[in-house]
Amino acid sequence: MVADPSTVISELHFAEAPRWHEDRLWFSDFYAGVVRSARADGSDLRVEATVPEQPSGLGWLPDGRLLVVSMRDRKILRREPDGSLVVHADLGEHATGHLNDMVVDAAGRAYAGNFGYDLMAGAPMAAAALHRVDPDGTVTEVAADLWFPNGVVITDDNVLLVNETFGNRVTAFDVTPAGDLTNRRVWAEFGPVPTEREFEKVMPQLVVAPDGACLAPDGALWIADAIGARLLRLVDGEIAGEVHPGTPVYACALGGPTGRTLFACAAPDFFEHARRAATEGRIIAIPT
């Protein structure tokens, strides 16, 4: 379907990691270095945290404290009750590229992906790992050989789904009670894994570049296609619907008063130099 989205928040550099939490939409603005939140209509916009080394994935511990990925220094930060930020975990010796998106489970374990290589500097593409950060800050590699692990969710039946943006697929794992990932399988496949390693040659080999993701109440997975200017609804790994909002989109979240508004992070492109220099990013809202 062709959507008629409304813009709820504008003049952003590059919004990512939207989350609906405590009746507010939370998100990171990469190049402004801030985490913000707002009401569903975009009003009452607040700065929730300042993260100079570029914020990304967001989540909350069981006691309500915010966790936020600090991309460039490869750390996960924790917001204390007084509003101060402290280092929750340092992945500098583990991640091989900028930290990226993250999900936090009901036990307070964070699962974070990383780029795997220096994307913005034009380095050759390389596989990356997914790491688990336990509530005490212990870091454990739980999966490897992922092609740009990005949006990640955990279903009600403890299946972790991770988007491989440059792998043409979504990969699934079962989450054990101890937080380990087992039974790896391809959950959704849009095309073969690209054989090229240079960015300009990889892009033509992508059918779908799954970026951010969110779960619907019925278990469907919404993903933002970073190359297709569309949002895809997946059921059992198959495309069951598409929304074309008329703009490139990079992440999504369901929320609003009824829980049925699809919020999407939109921008003209995802190139750092262009997004740092402009405030053309926005968050759009689409009824579903």
N, C-alpha and C positions, 0 to 999 in steps of 0.2 A: 504494500500500500504506500501511497505518497502521503506523507504526514504534513499537517499544517502546524508546525511547532510554534510555541511562543517563547520568546527570550525572557528568562527570569533574572539572570545576572549577566552583565556585560562588562566590557573594559577590563578583561582579564588577559594575562599573558598566555598561559596554557594551563587549563584546568585538567586535573586528573583525580582518580581515586574518589569519586563521589560515594557518599554513604548516607543513608537515612538513619538517624540516630536521635532518640529523644525528641521526636517531632520537629527535627531540623535537618536540613541538607548540609552535610559537611563535605569539604573538598580541599584539595591542595592546589595552589597556584604555583607551578614549578618556579618560574623565573622572577616572581615577586617574593619568593621565599617565605610564604605564609600559608597557614591552614586557616580556612574561614568556615563559618557556618551561617545559615540564613533560614528564614521561614520558607515554606513551599513556594510562595509568590516572589521570593527574592528580597523581601523586606527584612529589616533588622539584621543587616549584614555585619558580622563580627569577625575580628581576628582572634582565633583561638590559640595560635602558637606561631612563633617566628622561628623559621628553620633556615638559616643562611646557606647551608650546603644543599638546598633544594629538597623540599618535602615531596613525598609520593604516597605510598600506601598507608592506610589508616585502619585502626582497630581499637578495641577496648578490652581491658582486663576485666575479669569478673567483678572486681571491686569498683569499676567505673573509670579507672584512670586511662587516659588516652595513650595509645602507642602510635608513633608516626615514624615512617622511614625517612632517614636523612640520606639522600642518594649518593652525593659525591664523596662523603667521608665514610660511607658504607656502615652506618650505624642505625640502630633503632633507638629512638628517644622515648622517654616516658614523661608525661605531664603529671606532676605531683599536685596534691590538693591545693597548695598555695599558688599554683600556676607556673612554677618553675619547671624547666626541662632538665632531665638528667639522662645519662646514657644507660639504657636498659640492656643493650648488647652491642658489642663491636664485632662486625663481620669483616673487618679489614684484611684479616688473614685467611678468609674463607671465600668471599665473593671475588669473581674475576672481572667484574665490571660494576658500573653503578648499580646500587640496590634499586629495586623497582616496586612492584605491587606486593601486597601482603594480605593475609587473612589471619584472624585470631579466633581460635576455637573456644568452646565453652569452658575449657580447663585453663585458658590463658596462654596456650601455646601459639606462637606466631610462626607462620610459614611464609617465607619471603623469597622471591626470585631476584635475579640480577641479569644485567645485559649480557654478561659473558665476555665482552670485549668493548673496545672504545668506539661505539657507534658513531658519535658525533665527529670523531677525528678521522673517520673513513677507514678504520682498521678492518681486516678481513673478518667475516662472521665466524664465530666460534660457539660451540655449545656451552651451556651453563648448568649450574646446579640449583636445586631448591634446598633451602636450609630451614631447619626448625629451631626456634629460639624458645627454650623453656622459661617458665615464670621467673626462675632465678638467674636468667641471662645466659645459660649454657647454650652453646651453638652446636648443632649436629647436622651434617649433610644427610638428607633423606632421599634425594633423587639426583641423578646426573644425566648428562646427554640430552638436555632440553634445549630447544632452539628458541631462545629469547623467552623464557618463562615470564608470563605477564599476569593478566587478570586471573585470580585464583579464588575459588569458593569451596565451601564444605557443605554438602547436602545433609538433610535431616537423618539419612541413614549412613552417615559417616563415610561418604565418598568425597575425596578431594579431586576437583577438576581444575586443571591449569591450562590456560591458553598458551600455545606456543606460537607467538606472533610470526616468526619466520620459519615455522615448520608446517604450515598449512593444516594445523590440527589442534584438537583439544585432547589432552591426555588425562586419564583417570587413575586413581589409586584408592585402595581401601585404607582407611586410617585405623590402626590398631588401638586398643585401650592405652597403650604406652606412648602413642603418638607417632609410631613408625608408619611408613607408607609401604604397602604390599600390593600384589596382584596388579602390576602396571599393565595398562592396556590403552589402545587408542579409542577414545570415546566418540570423537567426531573427526572425520577426515575429509578435507576439502580438495586435496591434491597431494601429489608426492612431495616429500621433503626436497627442497631445492638442492641441486647439485653444485651450484655456483657458490662462491664465498665473498665476492665483491658486491657491495650494496646495489650498485646500478644493474648488476646482472641477476641478483637475487629477486629484485622486485618483479620483473616480468614472469617469474616462475611461481608467484603467489596467486592463488585463486581467491583466498580469504586470508587476511592478516588479523586474526583475532586478538584484540587489544584488551580493554577492560571488559568486565563481565559482572552480572548480578543474577541471583536466583529469583524466580517468581514463586508465589505461594503454592502453585500447582506443581512445582518441581522443574518447570521449564528453565532453560538457561538463555538469558539475553547476552549477546556479545556485540561489541562495537567493532566493525570491520574497518581497520585503519587505512585501507586502500580503496574501499568500495563506497564510501559515503553512505553507509547503511547500518542499520541495527538488525541483527538476525535473532530470531527466536528458535531455539533448538529444543527438540523433544526426543529423548532417547538417541541423541547424537545426530538426528536428521533435522534439516532446515524445515521448520513448520510455518514460518512467516517471516516477512521482511518489512522493515519500515525505512523509507527513503526520505530523510528530513531536508534534503536540498543543500547539505553542507557536510564536509568531512566531520566524522565523530570518532572519539578515541576512548571513551569510557561511558558507563551507564549505571544507573541505580534506580530501583523502584521505590516510591515513597509517596508523600503527600497524605492528606487526610484520609483517603480511602485505600492508600497503598497501591494504587493502580496508575499513578503518574510515572512515566518513564522519563527520568532526567538524563540528559546526555551532555558530555563535554565536547564542545565544538570549537574548531579553529581552522584557519585556511590551510594549514599544513602542520607538520610536527618538527620542522627543522629549527634547531636551537637558535641560530643567529637571527632568523626572521622573527621568531616568537619573543625573544628577549627585547627586540627593538620596537615592538608594537604591542598594543593592548586590543587586539582584535578577537581574542578568545571570549567565549561566552558559554553559559549553560542554558540549554533549551529544555522545555517541558512538552511532553507528548502524551495525551490521554491514551490509555490502552483498554 
